[in-house]
Structure formats: structure tokens, C-alpha cells
């Protein structure tokens, strides 16, 4: 009796894709591995997605849709941008490799376009020039994306070191810093010893970086208003 082909759908493919990305990362992701996960032949996937890039586009679109659904902040431009950044960070953390996917795709999906438009609406009421509004949005997205990506990569690096060496690299780092001169690493060594680098990736670090961006935008707005 011929073995029955598993029933698949676009939603099942996307769900399995997120599972695979969470387990193996985007570097090892392939249509063949995805097909194995679904229990089908790889060519069957191409009935639903023309290419791996096309699949990436749809995954990024899912992330954009989730951000839009969860973002409900109102108020002035500063409050809206703050709410958007917080929501975006939260969603990106929940979807494995979503930051890389957003960076690797073009805004050619409906919810990605809606997400971009919503971001622009946050600053539409300001006196900024149109190109400046786009720059504000781009800067904010880049900040949130790289913050999440840096934290994600740090966790992977720590996990890899624990797997290979069975211990955190703190002691080796101390030996390295102590072997270098005060002129070379004095300030870095004091910050490391005081645990300041452990603040990287925390809510406090995120909020401070966001504050710097918003203060900069506010200063540009004041300059625009004073010149009008």
C-alpha cells in the first residue's frame, strides 16, 4: 500500500519554519531541512513558495503583522515611537531569527508595507521634511533590530562556549585583561570588573538608547520650528 503523503498547508509550513529557525538558526535553515521536518519531499514546498527567499518574505510579513496587531500606543510622536519600539522589540524576541529575516527581505509584502506606513504616521504631524521622517523611522528600526540581534548573538556565543569549554569565559577574560597595560585597557578593565557589560541587552540599556534617539529627533524638530 502506497504511503499517504502528509497533509500540508501554507500555515503549517510557516509554523514548521519558525520551529526549525528556533532550533538550528538561520545559517542551517534550508528547504530540504524544512521538508524533512514536515515529512514531505522538498519539491512539494515549491507549490506554496517559489523559493527560500519567497518563504523568508512571508515569515517577515508575519512578524510585521504581529507588530501591527500589538501596537496600540497613542499620544504625540514621542509616545508613539516609544510604543512602537517596545512592541517591535517584544515581537522580535518571540520569533526566532526574525531580526535577520527582516533585514534580508524587501518591503514587498502587504503587512510589511502597512508596518512601514504606520511608522511614518508616528512622525507625520512633525515639521520634519519627508526624507527626515523616513530617516527617523529607519534609525529607530535599525536600533531595535541590532539591539535584539546583538542580544541574540551574545546568547548563542555564550551557549557555544559553555558547550565547548564547560564554563563561562570570565576567568580567561580576566587573565587577558591583566596581561595588558593600563594604557591599553584600563577603562575597559574597570568597566568589565564592575559588571557594566552585563547591562548590555537589558531593559535599562534599551530604554537609554531609545531615549538618546528621541532626544536627537526632538532637537531636530526644535531646529525646524525655530527656522519656520
GROMACS elastic network, one bead per residue, 0.5 to 0.9 nm:
[ bonds ]
;  ai    aj funct       b0    kb
    1     4     6  0.88609   500
    4     7     6  0.88038   500
    5     8     6  0.88973   500
    5    39     6  0.81640   500
    5    40     6  0.70037   500
    6    38     6  0.77221   500
    6    39     6  0.66740   500
    6    40     6  0.67590   500
    8    11     6  0.81704   500
    8    12     6  0.60249   500
    8    13     6  0.70049   500
    8    38     6  0.76859   500
    8    40     6  0.86427   500
    9    12     6  0.51711   500
    9    13     6  0.62397   500
    9    14     6  0.87084   500
    9    48     6  0.79502   500
   10    13     6  0.51103   500
   10    14     6  0.62883   500
   10    15     6  0.86559   500
   10    48     6  0.63878   500
   10    49     6  0.84977   500
   11    14     6  0.51552   500
   11    15     6  0.61347   500
   11    16     6  0.86005   500
   12    15     6  0.50279   500
   12    16     6  0.60690   500
   12    17     6  0.84279   500
   12    38     6  0.83087   500
   13    16     6  0.51858   500
   13    17     6  0.60555   500
   13    18     6  0.87966   500
   13    34     6  0.79429   500
   13    35     6  0.87166   500
   13    38     6  0.75282   500
   13    45     6  0.80432   500
   13    48     6  0.86921   500
   14    18     6  0.64090   500
   14    19     6  0.87856   500
   14    55     6  0.79856   500
   14    58     6  0.80781   500
   14    59     6  0.67981   500
   15    18     6  0.53578   500
   15    19     6  0.64885   500
   15    20     6  0.88231   500
   16    19     6  0.50403   500
   16    20     6  0.61649   500
   16    21     6  0.85784   500
   16    34     6  0.70373   500
   16    37     6  0.70186   500
   16    38     6  0.70819   500
   17    20     6  0.51419   500
   17    21     6  0.60929   500
   17    22     6  0.85349   500
   17    29     6  0.84342   500
   17    34     6  0.65093   500
   17    37     6  0.87911   500
   17    55     6  0.88498   500
   17    59     6  0.83552   500
   18    21     6  0.50802   500
   18    22     6  0.60987   500
   18    23     6  0.86656   500
   18    59     6  0.82526   500
   18    95     6  0.70455   500
   18    96     6  0.65776   500
   18    97     6  0.84087   500
   18    98     6  0.89550   500
   19    22     6  0.51662   500
   19    23     6  0.63285   500
   19    24     6  0.87222   500
   19    96     6  0.81559   500
   20    23     6  0.51568   500
   20    24     6  0.59710   500
   20    25     6  0.73051   500
   20    26     6  0.85211   500
   20    28     6  0.89986   500
   20    29     6  0.70844   500
   20    33     6  0.81625   500
   20    34     6  0.71088   500
   20    37     6  0.78991   500
   20    96     6  0.89944   500
   21    24     6  0.54613   500
   21    26     6  0.56220   500
   21    27     6  0.87578   500
   21    28     6  0.82266   500
   21    29     6  0.65375   500
   21    95     6  0.88169   500
   21    96     6  0.59462   500
   21    97     6  0.64175   500
   21    98     6  0.89812   500
   22    25     6  0.58683   500
   22    26     6  0.84093   500
   22    95     6  0.78967   500
   22    97     6  0.71904   500
   23    96     6  0.86357   500
   24    27     6  0.75745   500
   24    28     6  0.60024   500
   24    29     6  0.69832   500
   25    28     6  0.60050   500
   25    29     6  0.65777   500
   25    96     6  0.76432   500
   25    97     6  0.66445   500
   26    30     6  0.84084   500
   26    96     6  0.87433   500
   26    97     6  0.63741   500
   26   100     6  0.79302   500
   26   101     6  0.85158   500
   27    30     6  0.85319   500
   28    33     6  0.84259   500
   29    32     6  0.84572   500
   29    33     6  0.66898   500
   29    34     6  0.74641   500
   30    33     6  0.52635   500
   30    34     6  0.62211   500
   30    35     6  0.86155   500
   30    52     6  0.74587   500
   31    35     6  0.60349   500
   31    36     6  0.85808   500
   31    42     6  0.62532   500
   31    43     6  0.88176   500
   31    45     6  0.75322   500
   31    51     6  0.84392   500
   31    52     6  0.65988   500
   32    35     6  0.50619   500
   32    36     6  0.62428   500
   32    37     6  0.86435   500
   32    41     6  0.77842   500
   32    42     6  0.53370   500
   32    43     6  0.88037   500
   33    36     6  0.50619   500
   33    37     6  0.62421   500
   33    38     6  0.87549   500
   33    42     6  0.83602   500
   34    37     6  0.50195   500
   34    38     6  0.63608   500
   34    39     6  0.86082   500
   34    40     6  0.87789   500
   34    42     6  0.77621   500
   34    45     6  0.86709   500
   35    38     6  0.50608   500
   35    39     6  0.59800   500
   35    40     6  0.51554   500
   35    41     6  0.57349   500
   35    43     6  0.84563   500
   35    44     6  0.80208   500
   35    45     6  0.70483   500
   36    40     6  0.61406   500
   36    41     6  0.72598   500
   36    42     6  0.77382   500
   37    40     6  0.78723   500
   38    41     6  0.86507   500
   40    43     6  0.85067   500
   40    44     6  0.68944   500
   40    45     6  0.82542   500
   41    44     6  0.56867   500
   41    45     6  0.76185   500
   42    45     6  0.56115   500
   42    46     6  0.75259   500
   43    46     6  0.54841   500
   43    47     6  0.75227   500
   44    47     6  0.57011   500
   44    48     6  0.77485   500
   45    48     6  0.55903   500
   45    49     6  0.61754   500
   45    50     6  0.81043   500
   45    51     6  0.86798   500
   46    50     6  0.50589   500
   46    51     6  0.66683   500
   46    52     6  0.89271   500
   47    50     6  0.70520   500
   48    55     6  0.87128   500
   49    52     6  0.72724   500
   49    53     6  0.86518   500
   49    54     6  0.58864   500
   49    55     6  0.57990   500
   49    58     6  0.89626   500
   50    53     6  0.81184   500
   50    54     6  0.60248   500
   50    55     6  0.77591   500
   51    54     6  0.50515   500
   51    55     6  0.64374   500
   51    56     6  0.87007   500
   52    56     6  0.61979   500
   52    57     6  0.86458   500
   53    57     6  0.62164   500
   53    58     6  0.87880   500
   53   104     6  0.85154   500
   53   105     6  0.76233   500
   54    57     6  0.50492   500
   54    58     6  0.65252   500
   54    59     6  0.88358   500
   54   105     6  0.88516   500
   55    58     6  0.51835   500
   55    59     6  0.63042   500
   55    60     6  0.86784   500
   56    59     6  0.50713   500
   56    60     6  0.61436   500
   56    61     6  0.84644   500
   56   101     6  0.61889   500
   56   102     6  0.84667   500
   56   104     6  0.79205   500
   56   105     6  0.69032   500
   57    60     6  0.51938   500
   57    61     6  0.61173   500
   57    62     6  0.87394   500
   57   101     6  0.76468   500
   57   102     6  0.81874   500
   57   104     6  0.84361   500
   57   105     6  0.57139   500
   57   106     6  0.73493   500
   57   107     6  0.83713   500
   57   108     6  0.77889   500
   57   109     6  0.69565   500
   58    62     6  0.62741   500
   58    63     6  0.88027   500
   58   109     6  0.72860   500
   59    62     6  0.50642   500
   59    63     6  0.65330   500
   59    64     6  0.88200   500
   59    98     6  0.78477   500
   59   101     6  0.74083   500
   59   102     6  0.86579   500
   60    63     6  0.50968   500
   60    64     6  0.62897   500
   60    65     6  0.86440   500
   60    98     6  0.67533   500
   60    99     6  0.86517   500
   60   101     6  0.58244   500
   60   102     6  0.54602   500
   60   103     6  0.89929   500
   60   104     6  0.89800   500
   60   105     6  0.72577   500
   60   109     6  0.84801   500
   60   111     6  0.88528   500
   60   112     6  0.74232   500
   61    64     6  0.50623   500
   61    65     6  0.61535   500
   61    66     6  0.86729   500
   61   102     6  0.85207   500
   61   107     6  0.86855   500
   61   108     6  0.89516   500
   61   109     6  0.60407   500
   61   110     6  0.72768   500
   61   111     6  0.54872   500
   61   112     6  0.54184   500
   61   113     6  0.88932   500
   62    65     6  0.50917   500
   62    66     6  0.62751   500
   62    67     6  0.87715   500
   62   111     6  0.75008   500
   62   112     6  0.84751   500
   63    66     6  0.51457   500
   63    67     6  0.63336   500
   63    68     6  0.87221   500
   63    88     6  0.89271   500
   63    91     6  0.71111   500
   63    92     6  0.73902   500
   63    95     6  0.75135   500
   63    98     6  0.71226   500
   63   102     6  0.83217   500
   63   111     6  0.85954   500
   63   112     6  0.83948   500
   64    67     6  0.51787   500
   64    68     6  0.62810   500
   64    69     6  0.87030   500
   64    88     6  0.85837   500
   64    91     6  0.89022   500
   64   102     6  0.87202   500
   64   111     6  0.57187   500
   64   112     6  0.53611   500
   64   113     6  0.86728   500
   64   114     6  0.81365   500
   64   115     6  0.59552   500
   64   116     6  0.88593   500
   65    68     6  0.51282   500
   65    69     6  0.62042   500
   65    70     6  0.87415   500
   65   110     6  0.89256   500
   65   111     6  0.53437   500
   65   112     6  0.73074   500
   65   114     6  0.82737   500
   65   115     6  0.73600   500
   66    69     6  0.50714   500
   66    70     6  0.62347   500
   66    71     6  0.85373   500
   66    88     6  0.89240   500
   66    91     6  0.70793   500
   67    70     6  0.52792   500
   67    71     6  0.59348   500
   67    84     6  0.80863   500
   67    87     6  0.62669   500
   67    88     6  0.58090   500
   67    90     6  0.86267   500
   67    91     6  0.63342   500
   67    92     6  0.87126   500
   67   115     6  0.76843   500
   68    71     6  0.52927   500
   68    72     6  0.81224   500
   68    84     6  0.88683   500
   68    87     6  0.87462   500
   68    88     6  0.89076   500
   68   111     6  0.81492   500
   68   114     6  0.80299   500
   68   115     6  0.62589   500
   68   118     6  0.80292   500
   69    72     6  0.77666   500
   70    87     6  0.67476   500
   70    88     6  0.89211   500
   70    91     6  0.86690   500
   71    83     6  0.68898   500
   71    84     6  0.61935   500
   71    86     6  0.88889   500
   71    87     6  0.60322   500
   71    88     6  0.82973   500
   72    80     6  0.85998   500
   72    83     6  0.76985   500
   72    84     6  0.84164   500
   73    79     6  0.70723   500
   73    80     6  0.54614   500
   73    81     6  0.84876   500
   73    82     6  0.83828   500
   73    83     6  0.54220   500
   73    84     6  0.72919   500
   74    77     6  0.84987   500
   74    79     6  0.67332   500
   74    80     6  0.56504   500
   74    83     6  0.82039   500
   75    78     6  0.77777   500
   75    79     6  0.55858   500
   75    80     6  0.61755   500
   76    79     6  0.54329   500
   76    80     6  0.62354   500
   76    81     6  0.86763   500
   76   122     6  0.78657   500
   76   123     6  0.85658   500
   76   125     6  0.86147   500
   77    80     6  0.51284   500
   77    81     6  0.60592   500
   77    82     6  0.84830   500
   77   121     6  0.86859   500
   77   122     6  0.52214   500
   77   123     6  0.53822   500
   77   124     6  0.82007   500
   77   125     6  0.75385   500
   77   126     6  0.75305   500
   78    81     6  0.52549   500
   78    82     6  0.60932   500
   78    83     6  0.85961   500
   78   122     6  0.80969   500
   78   123     6  0.83602   500
   78   214     6  0.67202   500
   78   217     6  0.89183   500
   78   218     6  0.83304   500
   79    82     6  0.50885   500
   79    83     6  0.61335   500
   79    84     6  0.85200   500
   79   122     6  0.88219   500
   80    83     6  0.51235   500
   80    84     6  0.60458   500
   80    85     6  0.85755   500
   80   119     6  0.86661   500
   80   122     6  0.58175   500
   80   123     6  0.84934   500
   81    85     6  0.60684   500
   81    86     6  0.85794   500
   81   119     6  0.75956   500
   81   122     6  0.63193   500
   81   123     6  0.81030   500
   81   137     6  0.86386   500
   81   140     6  0.81383   500
   81   214     6  0.82483   500
   82    85     6  0.52114   500
   82    86     6  0.62244   500
   82    87     6  0.85716   500
   82   207     6  0.89375   500
   82   210     6  0.75022   500
   82   211     6  0.86957   500
   82   214     6  0.83524   500
   83    86     6  0.52110   500
   83    87     6  0.60610   500
   83    88     6  0.84593   500
   84    87     6  0.51614   500
   84    88     6  0.59750   500
   84    89     6  0.85206   500
   84   119     6  0.76251   500
   84   122     6  0.88491   500
   85    88     6  0.51197   500
   85    89     6  0.61156   500
   85    90     6  0.86046   500
   85   140     6  0.71857   500
   85   141     6  0.75860   500
   85   143     6  0.89091   500
   85   144     6  0.65034   500
   85   210     6  0.80214   500
   86    89     6  0.52332   500
   86    90     6  0.62373   500
   86    91     6  0.87893   500
   86   144     6  0.84488   500
   86   206     6  0.89828   500
   86   207     6  0.88372   500
   87    90     6  0.51285   500
   87    91     6  0.62708   500
   87    92     6  0.85996   500
   88    91     6  0.52958   500
   88    92     6  0.60809   500
   88    93     6  0.86001   500
   88   141     6  0.84465   500
   88   144     6  0.73092   500
   88   145     6  0.84816   500
   89    92     6  0.52291   500
   89    93     6  0.62268   500
   89    94     6  0.88466   500
   89   144     6  0.61214   500
   89   145     6  0.75118   500
   89   147     6  0.83913   500
   89   148     6  0.67122   500
   90    93     6  0.53769   500
   90    94     6  0.66375   500
   91    94     6  0.52060   500
   91    95     6  0.65165   500
   91    98     6  0.86665   500
   92    95     6  0.54013   500
   92    96     6  0.74019   500
   92    97     6  0.79581   500
   92    98     6  0.56938   500
   92    99     6  0.61945   500
   92   145     6  0.79631   500
   92   148     6  0.71573   500
   93    96     6  0.68642   500
   93    97     6  0.85370   500
   93    98     6  0.78871   500
   93    99     6  0.84853   500
   93   148     6  0.68126   500
   93   149     6  0.89733   500
   93   152     6  0.82793   500
   94    98     6  0.84001   500
   95    98     6  0.54088   500
   95    99     6  0.84293   500
   96    99     6  0.80019   500
   96   152     6  0.89657   500
   97   100     6  0.54176   500
   97   101     6  0.63541   500
   97   102     6  0.88197   500
   97   149     6  0.82214   500
   97   152     6  0.84745   500
   98   102     6  0.61021   500
   98   103     6  0.85772   500
   99   102     6  0.51991   500
   99   103     6  0.63328   500
   99   104     6  0.86952   500
   99   145     6  0.57387   500
   99   146     6  0.78684   500
   99   148     6  0.72117   500
   99   149     6  0.62683   500
  100   103     6  0.50701   500
  100   104     6  0.60967   500
  100   105     6  0.87572   500
  100   145     6  0.83630   500
  100   149     6  0.75722   500
  101   104     6  0.50515   500
  101   105     6  0.62404   500
  102   105     6  0.55883   500
  102   106     6  0.80358   500
  102   145     6  0.84743   500
  103   106     6  0.80814   500
  103   145     6  0.83301   500
  105   108     6  0.81737   500
  106   109     6  0.79356   500
  106   112     6  0.85902   500
  107   110     6  0.80618   500
  107   111     6  0.87048   500
  107   112     6  0.55298   500
  107   113     6  0.58604   500
  107   116     6  0.82887   500
  108   111     6  0.88700   500
  108   112     6  0.70714   500
  108   113     6  0.69668   500
  109   112     6  0.53561   500
  109   113     6  0.62777   500
  109   114     6  0.87537   500
  110   113     6  0.51914   500
  110   114     6  0.62089   500
  110   115     6  0.86254   500
  111   115     6  0.59132   500
  111   116     6  0.84558   500
  112   115     6  0.50338   500
  112   116     6  0.62300   500
  112   117     6  0.86012   500
  113   116     6  0.51403   500
  113   117     6  0.61488   500
  113   118     6  0.86061   500
  114   117     6  0.50370   500
  114   118     6  0.61006   500
  114   119     6  0.86553   500
  115   118     6  0.50914   500
  115   119     6  0.63106   500
  115   120     6  0.87561   500
  116   119     6  0.51732   500
  116   120     6  0.63685   500
  116   121     6  0.87628   500
  116   137     6  0.81775   500
  117   120     6  0.51181   500
  117   121     6  0.62839   500
  117   122     6  0.89672   500
  118   121     6  0.50514   500
  118   122     6  0.66902   500
  119   122     6  0.53538   500
  119   123     6  0.75088   500
  119   134     6  0.89754   500
  119   137     6  0.63107   500
  120   123     6  0.57109   500
  120   124     6  0.61502   500
  120   133     6  0.66974   500
  120   134     6  0.68586   500
  120   136     6  0.86296   500
  120   137     6  0.65849   500
  121   125     6  0.76957   500
  122   125     6  0.75162   500
  122   126     6  0.87670   500
  122   137     6  0.88462   500
  123   126     6  0.54763   500
  123   127     6  0.86450   500
  123   128     6  0.80016   500
  123   133     6  0.63368   500
  123   136     6  0.82334   500
  123   137     6  0.84471   500
  124   127     6  0.80307   500
  124   128     6  0.81365   500
  124   130     6  0.85279   500
  124   133     6  0.73979   500
  125   128     6  0.84893   500
  126   129     6  0.86091   500
  126   133     6  0.84689   500
  126   221     6  0.70895   500
  127   221     6  0.64962   500
  127   224     6  0.65072   500
  127   225     6  0.68639   500
  128   131     6  0.80907   500
  128   132     6  0.58410   500
  128   133     6  0.61008   500
  128   220     6  0.79045   500
  128   221     6  0.63502   500
  128   224     6  0.68058   500
  128   225     6  0.89032   500
  129   132     6  0.50851   500
  129   133     6  0.62964   500
  129   134     6  0.87990   500
  129   224     6  0.89337   500
  130   133     6  0.51043   500
  130   134     6  0.64165   500
  130   135     6  0.86747   500
  131   134     6  0.51123   500
  131   135     6  0.62095   500
  131   136     6  0.87330   500
  132   136     6  0.61732   500
  132   137     6  0.86932   500
  133   136     6  0.50955   500
  133   137     6  0.64072   500
  133   138     6  0.86414   500
  134   137     6  0.51991   500
  134   138     6  0.61085   500
  134   139     6  0.85480   500
  135   139     6  0.59386   500
  135   140     6  0.84582   500
  136   139     6  0.52037   500
  136   140     6  0.61739   500
  136   141     6  0.86351   500
  136   213     6  0.86462   500
  136   217     6  0.72442   500
  137   140     6  0.51993   500
  137   141     6  0.61505   500
  137   142     6  0.85287   500
  138   141     6  0.52062   500
  138   142     6  0.60361   500
  138   143     6  0.85183   500
  139   142     6  0.51511   500
  139   143     6  0.60954   500
  139   144     6  0.87229   500
  139   213     6  0.81091   500
  140   143     6  0.51287   500
  140   144     6  0.62929   500
  140   145     6  0.84964   500
  140   210     6  0.79468   500
  140   213     6  0.74710   500
  140   214     6  0.89970   500
  141   144     6  0.53096   500
  141   145     6  0.59336   500
  141   146     6  0.84760   500
  142   145     6  0.50952   500
  142   146     6  0.59686   500
  142   147     6  0.83108   500
  143   146     6  0.54422   500
  143   147     6  0.60150   500
  143   148     6  0.86533   500
  143   209     6  0.81405   500
  143   210     6  0.79688   500
  143   213     6  0.88466   500
  144   147     6  0.51181   500
  144   148     6  0.62403   500
  144   149     6  0.85120   500
  144   206     6  0.82137   500
  144   210     6  0.84865   500
  145   148     6  0.53606   500
  145   149     6  0.60321   500
  145   150     6  0.84999   500
  146   150     6  0.57544   500
  146   151     6  0.83739   500
  147   150     6  0.52896   500
  147   151     6  0.63330   500
  147   152     6  0.86461   500
  147   200     6  0.89680   500
  147   201     6  0.69013   500
  147   206     6  0.74413   500
  148   151     6  0.52318   500
  148   152     6  0.60993   500
  148   153     6  0.86070   500
  148   201     6  0.75742   500
  149   153     6  0.60425   500
  149   154     6  0.84491   500
  150   153     6  0.51618   500
  150   154     6  0.60395   500
  150   155     6  0.86719   500
  150   201     6  0.76941   500
  151   154     6  0.50622   500
  151   155     6  0.63110   500
  151   156     6  0.87324   500
  151   200     6  0.77012   500
  151   201     6  0.54124   500
  151   202     6  0.88743   500
  152   155     6  0.53196   500
  152   156     6  0.64164   500
  152   157     6  0.87760   500
  152   201     6  0.89856   500
  153   156     6  0.50128   500
  153   157     6  0.61066   500
  153   158     6  0.86081   500
  154   157     6  0.50591   500
  154   158     6  0.61901   500
  154   159     6  0.85762   500
  155   158     6  0.51679   500
  155   159     6  0.61387   500
  155   160     6  0.85921   500
  156   159     6  0.50657   500
  156   160     6  0.61023   500
  156   161     6  0.86419   500
  157   160     6  0.50912   500
  157   161     6  0.62286   500
  157   162     6  0.86079   500
  158   161     6  0.51608   500
  158   162     6  0.61380   500
  158   163     6  0.85625   500
  158   168     6  0.70501   500
  158   169     6  0.82860   500
  159   162     6  0.50992   500
  159   163     6  0.61288   500
  159   164     6  0.86576   500
  159   168     6  0.89114   500
  160   163     6  0.50712   500
  160   164     6  0.61712   500
  160   165     6  0.84199   500
  161   164     6  0.51109   500
  161   165     6  0.56324   500
  161   166     6  0.70720   500
  161   167     6  0.70820   500
  161   168     6  0.67153   500
  161   169     6  0.73311   500
  162   165     6  0.53424   500
  162   167     6  0.50389   500
  162   168     6  0.59993   500
  162   169     6  0.83939   500
  163   166     6  0.55911   500
  163   167     6  0.80566   500
  164   167     6  0.83805   500
  165   168     6  0.77436   500
  165   169     6  0.84764   500
  167   170     6  0.85097   500
  168   171     6  0.76276   500
  168   172     6  0.86678   500
  169   172     6  0.53950   500
  169   173     6  0.61374   500
  169   174     6  0.87778   500
  170   173     6  0.50368   500
  170   174     6  0.62733   500
  170   175     6  0.88151   500
  171   174     6  0.51089   500
  171   175     6  0.64009   500
  171   176     6  0.86968   500
  172   175     6  0.51418   500
  172   176     6  0.62014   500
  172   177     6  0.86794   500
  173   176     6  0.50457   500
  173   177     6  0.61493   500
  173   178     6  0.85179   500
  174   177     6  0.51922   500
  174   178     6  0.60631   500
  174   179     6  0.85945   500
  174   189     6  0.82532   500
  174   192     6  0.87391   500
  174   193     6  0.83023   500
  175   178     6  0.51349   500
  175   179     6  0.62267   500
  175   180     6  0.89794   500
  176   179     6  0.52095   500
  176   180     6  0.67871   500
  177   180     6  0.53497   500
  177   181     6  0.80459   500
  177   185     6  0.69219   500
  177   186     6  0.86102   500
  177   188     6  0.86252   500
  177   189     6  0.63219   500
  178   181     6  0.74879   500
  178   182     6  0.88718   500
  178   185     6  0.89558   500
  178   189     6  0.82023   500
  180   183     6  0.83758   500
  180   184     6  0.64822   500
  180   185     6  0.66192   500
  180   186     6  0.86120   500
  181   184     6  0.52423   500
  181   185     6  0.63206   500
  181   186     6  0.70969   500
  182   185     6  0.54603   500
  182   187     6  0.78855   500
  182   189     6  0.84727   500
  183   186     6  0.58186   500
  183   187     6  0.84892   500
  184   187     6  0.85263   500
  184   188     6  0.86794   500
  185   188     6  0.51783   500
  185   189     6  0.57659   500
  185   190     6  0.85412   500
  186   189     6  0.52256   500
  186   190     6  0.63551   500
  186   191     6  0.87693   500
  187   190     6  0.52368   500
  187   191     6  0.62665   500
  187   192     6  0.85895   500
  188   191     6  0.52088   500
  188   192     6  0.60909   500
  188   193     6  0.85553   500
  189   192     6  0.50609   500
  189   193     6  0.59983   500
  189   194     6  0.85080   500
  190   193     6  0.50827   500
  190   194     6  0.60985   500
  190   195     6  0.86411   500
  190   196     6  0.88155   500
  191   194     6  0.51580   500
  191   195     6  0.63348   500
  191   196     6  0.53408   500
  191   197     6  0.69328   500
  192   195     6  0.51743   500
  192   196     6  0.59344   500
  192   197     6  0.59518   500
  192   198     6  0.82917   500
  193   196     6  0.77054   500
  193   197     6  0.89298   500
  194   197     6  0.82984   500
  195   198     6  0.54541   500
  195   199     6  0.75225   500
  196   199     6  0.55883   500
  196   200     6  0.78029   500
  197   200     6  0.56185   500
  198   201     6  0.79386   500
  198   202     6  0.82247   500
  199   202     6  0.55675   500
  199   203     6  0.86242   500
  199   204     6  0.76012   500
  199   205     6  0.64409   500
  200   203     6  0.88278   500
  200   204     6  0.86714   500
  200   205     6  0.60994   500
  200   206     6  0.83249   500
  201   204     6  0.82583   500
  201   205     6  0.63007   500
  201   206     6  0.68233   500
  202   205     6  0.52504   500
  202   206     6  0.63184   500
  202   207     6  0.86986   500
  203   206     6  0.50652   500
  203   207     6  0.60900   500
  203   208     6  0.85704   500
  204   207     6  0.51747   500
  204   208     6  0.61474   500
  204   209     6  0.86657   500
  205   208     6  0.52045   500
  205   209     6  0.62626   500
  205   210     6  0.86052   500
  206   209     6  0.53149   500
  206   210     6  0.61768   500
  206   211     6  0.85798   500
  207   210     6  0.50592   500
  207   211     6  0.60524   500
  207   212     6  0.87353   500
  208   212     6  0.63840   500
  208   213     6  0.88732   500
  209   212     6  0.51783   500
  209   213     6  0.65485   500
  209   214     6  0.88515   500
  210   213     6  0.51845   500
  210   214     6  0.62591   500
  210   215     6  0.85936   500
  211   214     6  0.51416   500
  211   215     6  0.60176   500
  211   216     6  0.85053   500
  212   215     6  0.51938   500
  212   216     6  0.62248   500
  212   217     6  0.87462   500
  213   216     6  0.51338   500
  213   217     6  0.63003   500
  213   218     6  0.86396   500
  214   217     6  0.50113   500
  214   218     6  0.60423   500
  214   219     6  0.85438   500
  215   219     6  0.61710   500
  215   220     6  0.87373   500
  216   219     6  0.51222   500
  216   220     6  0.64094   500
  216   221     6  0.87326   500
  217   220     6  0.51752   500
  217   221     6  0.62573   500
  217   222     6  0.87264   500
  218   221     6  0.50346   500
  218   222     6  0.62342   500
  218   223     6  0.86914   500
  219   222     6  0.50935   500
  219   223     6  0.63108   500
  219   224     6  0.86909   500
  220   223     6  0.50632   500
  220   224     6  0.62247   500
  220   225     6  0.86795   500
  221   224     6  0.50042   500
  221   225     6  0.61488   500
  221   226     6  0.86004   500
  222   225     6  0.50927   500
  222   226     6  0.61137   500
  222   227     6  0.86445   500
  223   226     6  0.52112   500
  223   227     6  0.63253   500
  223   228     6  0.88849   500
  224   227     6  0.53202   500
  224   228     6  0.64982   500
  225   228     6  0.53139   500
